[in-house]
């Protein structure tokens, strides 16, 4: 139950905003929920709920007032409860009274209450029909003196108001006659005349009100929505703001209204509908007059403020500054609400219309201006940083031959003067580009002054020296395939030429890599910058490679000792092996000769033979025959006497003549077999133990350690003569040494079998267990839709009795014939616990017994 009060604004600048519903501001408590649009659900359709909504709006009973609202009391009639009460009290603190027949106000003292009661509670002297009454001081008993008026039938036309419909209710206070009237669906149903301000509220001028509701064992959804409250302005509408040329859609629709009239009509799309579009050209206060189905008239108003658009974009002037200077820029524009400058670096206040800009580099600043209607304009301003000297010029030192010269360029941006010192050997000491021709090595300094007064200096060294140096080269010996580096760098050289070129990586480089295949003498010819030439030789001797040689290593068995490999070959070549010696797997080892030995890499493979493997059982069991003699068994290795040799030991003593793969034994004890692979001569050992098993006798007892109908049953098996070797099995499950079985969930017949550790004498015994399901879900999904006890389904004499938690009998049936679907008299019962009594024949004692417990119905 909700009303659609809403406002919409549409803007021509491609954005919009939504104005929320205007609501009477209240505080919910307990189970109450705010549904929006001045509507509330005070109680959900759940039992034992109590809720309320209270308001801080003060009421003076010296003045007339009306409260008009729509109430919905749910859809359950005979089993619905409990109604809604309007409560006036002397403070605004949210409180809740008693639930159930208390309707949420029971026990709230110093109060005036108008109750709409939908359930007959004899203890409160309620009539059989849904009724309205006026009471005081939180007393729900209509037979008490606190009952001021009523109860009378709430509706003039129907005893039931729990019909799922919205009913129009008006509460009217006439101060001049101190009369309180209650209208239901336009009919005056109840009146009370009395000085409630003095008699109940002791002259208080600020009485507060709220609505409360509750449910008990029976329940309904109790809801209400406000149409009009005479002492609350703008119950439905909120003031709003639009831009010139835009419009706003408003909606004051009430389900009980029969007419609407808007004033003024200028800018109203249709002044007779509840949801017109308002398009004023100036700020206007609109008033709508609403007449409901009972003839009551009330008004709502909304102030629509019309805003103008932004003015023209500001005119910003570009500026040029020296670094460290600043400039003020004014972007003020009419109807603007915000300014944002970007980038923010160098801006004193990035959200101000007037800013001081102090960039350190040339920057284009953009100001984004947002108007009160959301429209946006942007404008740029360029601040150029000019006058700062450029980076220090990079001058390259030079070396000249006597009588030569070099040109040097010190030009840099924003410079206004250059001064070179010393001036000797400079063609123009105040030029950025000069010709330097010193007669001796000289360091020249240029001093550069910028247009903003900043100064930088830079040096350049001009050396007068052209004599060519002589390199020192060292002869080398290498292995064939190797190479050696030779460095012929010398001062004042401008070119290098190596010969012969065979085996030289770069014949014109000062540093070369030499890779001859035979002994070779290389010559480098060097030319200096002044034209002088020197030559130098280097001898590279080439030694051929030898091949390392080692004695072979015989194969070993897995895990046998393996000596380290020799680090010197048969010819005296030294080196190292990789990987590390491993006596567990066949491995190829690599011999790497020492550097300079001029030997190749060699390999050696050592074979590691695996050990023969057999798998014997950890234990072998021997049973006795009927004469009490041990029955022989075979310990099989799975190998053949053709490929392997065998030796058997019993309790550490060699069994003479037992050289077979499979040994027949009759005595308990420890057996060991030693077997050798005749191909590799690798040997291994395996052991096992032969255990003599004592079979169980014919005495077996099953003890039930938990009571019948336990959710998880435990059984104990007792067998005489158990020496710890017996095994136990439940219902053909896995065998176990433990004689206790736990967590048995299923009811019915269970069988336990005992054997002598896997081989000897199986004994069996059965036991009958009883159990019952703890819950069921009658939701027609084919799973747990009905409830019964299957354990006694084969007992035609067994009977089940179902009760609710008050002890009311709901169903009786025989498990052998029927089950329960969760209904009573065809009506589905709610989710909760239910009790049962089972009359059954105990299969152990063969007598009739009774068992009582409870289970859950879940929907």
URUR-V768829 format. One record per backbone hydrogen bond with DSSP energy under -0.5 kcal/mol. CO is the residue of the C=O (numbers start at 1). NH is the residue of the N-H. Records with the same first field share a line. If there is no record, write none. Layout:
# URUR-V768829
CO->NH  NH
This chain:
# URUR-V768829
3->5
4->6
6->251
7->19
8->249
10->247
11->14
15->11
17->9
18->20
19->7
21->23
24->26
25->56
27->54
29->32  52
33->35  41
36->39
38->226
39->35  36
40->42  224
41->33
43->222
44->46
49->215
50->31
51->213
52->29
53->211
54->27
56->58
59->61  207
60->63
65->173
66->230
67->171
68->227  228
69->169
70->225
71->167
72->223
74->164
77->80
79->219
82->118  119
83->214
84->116
85->87  212
86->114
87->210
88->112
89->208
98->104  106
99->102
100->103
102->105  106
104->97
105->108
106->98
107->109
110->90
111->137
112->88
113->115  135
114->86
115->117  133
116->84
117->131
119->121
120->122
121->124  126
122->125
124->142
130->154
131->117
132->151  152
133->115
134->148  149
135->113
136->139
138->107  140
140->142
141->144
144->147
146->136  148
149->134
152->132
158->155
159->130
161->73  163
165->167
167->71
168->185
169->69
170->172  183
171->67
172->181
173->65  175
174->177  178  179
175->178
178->194
179->174  181
180->192
181->172
182->189  190
183->170
184->187
187->184  189
190->182
192->180
194->196
195->199
196->200  201
197->203  204
198->202
201->204
207->59
208->89
209->55
210->87
211->53
212->85
213->51
215->100
216->48
218->216
220->222
221->223
222->42  43
223->72
224->40
225->70
228->68
229->232
236->22
240->305
242->307
243->246
247->10
248->250  278
249->8
251->6
254->257
256->293
259->291
261->289
263->287
265->268
267->269  279
270->273
271->262
272->260
274->252
276->250  278
277->269
278->248
284->286  304
286->302
287->263
288->290  300
289->261
290->298
291->258  259
292->295
296->292
298->290
300->288
302->286  304
303->240  305
304->284
305->242  307
307->244
314->316
319->384
321->386
322->325
327->357
329->331  355
333->336
334->311
335->372
338->370
340->368
342->366
344->347
346->358
349->352
350->341
351->339
353->331  355
355->329  357
356->348
357->327
363->365  383
365->381
366->342  368
367->369  379
368->340
369->377
370->337  338
371->374
375->371
377->369
379->367
381->365  383
382->319  384
383->363
384->321  386
387->452
393->395
398->463
400->465
401->404
406->436
408->410  434
412->415
413->390
414->451
417->449
419->447
421->445
423->426
425->437
428->431
429->420
430->418
432->410  434
434->408  436
435->427  437
436->406
442->444  462
444->460
445->421
446->448  458
447->419
448->456
449->416  417
450->453
454->450
456->448
458->446
460->444  462
461->398  463
462->442
463->400  465
466->530
471->473
476->541
478->543
479->482
484->514
486->488  512
490->493
491->469
492->529
495->527
497->525
499->523
501->504
503->515
506->509
507->498
508->496
510->488  512
512->486  514
513->505
514->484
520->522  540
522->538
523->499
524->526  536
525->497
526->534
527->494  495
528->531
532->528
534->526
536->524
538->522
539->476  541
540->520
541->478
543->480
546->548  600
549->570
556->609
557->560
567->575
569->572
573->569
574->594
576->592
578->590
583->559
587->589  606
589->604
590->578  592
591->593  602
592->576
594->597
598->546
600->548
602->591
604->589
605->607
606->587
607->556  609
609->558
614->616
618->689
620->691
622->693
623->631
625->628
629->625
630->632
633->665
634->636
635->663
640->644
643->678
645->676
647->674
648->655
649->651  672
650->653
653->650
654->656
655->658
657->659
658->648
661->637
663->635  665
665->633
669->671  690
670->651
671->688
672->649
673->675  686
674->647
675->684
676->645  678
677->681
682->677
684->675
686->673
688->671
689->620  691
690->669
691->622  693
693->695
698->700
699->720
701->703  718
703->705  716
707->710
713->744
714->705  706
715->741
716->703
718->701
719->722
720->697
721->723
727->755
728->736
729->731  753
730->733
736->728
739->717
741->715
743->745
744->713
748->769
750->767
751->731
752->765
753->729
754->763
755->727  757
756->759  760
760->756
763->754
765->752
767->750
769->748
770->709
774->856
776->858
777->779
784->777
787->820
788->773  790
789->792
790->793
792->795
794->796
795->798
799->839
800->813
801->837
802->810  811
803->835
804->807
808->804
811->802
813->800
814->817  818
820->787
822->829
824->827
827->824
832->857
834->855
835->803
836->853
837->801  839
838->840  851
839->799
840->842  849
841->843
842->846  847
847->842
849->840
851->838
853->836
855->834
856->776  858
857->832
